[in-house]
Amino acid sequence: MEDVYFEEDGVVSLWLGQVKVAPGSNFLRDLYRVD
C-alpha cells in the first residue's frame, strides 16, 4: 500500500513539473491521462 502511495505521489510531482516546463502540452496530457 505504501509503495503505491509513494508512486502516485511521484507521478503527480513529475506531472506538475512537466506541465510547468510545457504547459498545455497534448503529448503530456495523453501520457499522463489520469482524468
C-alpha positions as CSV (number, residue, x, y, z in Angstrom):
1,M,0.0,0.0,0.0
2,E,2.8,2.4,0.9
3,D,4.6,1.6,-2.3
4,V,1.5,2.5,-4.4
5,Y,1.0,5.8,-2.5
6,F,4.7,6.7,-3.0
7,E,4.4,6.0,-6.7
8,E,1.3,8.1,-7.0
9,D,3.0,11.0,-5.3
10,G,6.0,10.7,-7.6
11,V,3.8,10.7,-10.7
12,V,1.9,13.7,-9.5
13,S,5.1,15.6,-8.8
14,L,6.6,14.6,-12.2
15,W,3.3,15.6,-14.0
16,L,3.3,19.0,-12.2
17,G,7.0,19.6,-13.1
18,Q,6.4,18.6,-16.8
19,V,3.3,20.9,-17.0
20,K,5.4,23.8,-15.7
21,V,8.0,23.2,-18.4
22,A,5.5,22.7,-21.2
23,P,2.0,23.9,-20.2
24,G,-0.9,22.9,-22.4
25,S,1.0,20.1,-23.9
26,N,-1.2,17.5,-25.6
27,F,1.6,14.9,-25.6
28,L,2.0,15.1,-21.8
29,R,-1.8,15.1,-21.4
30,D,-2.0,11.9,-23.4
31,L,0.9,10.4,-21.5
32,Y,-0.5,11.2,-18.1
33,R,-4.2,10.6,-18.7
34,V,-5.3,10.4,-15.1
35,D,-8.7,12.0,-15.7
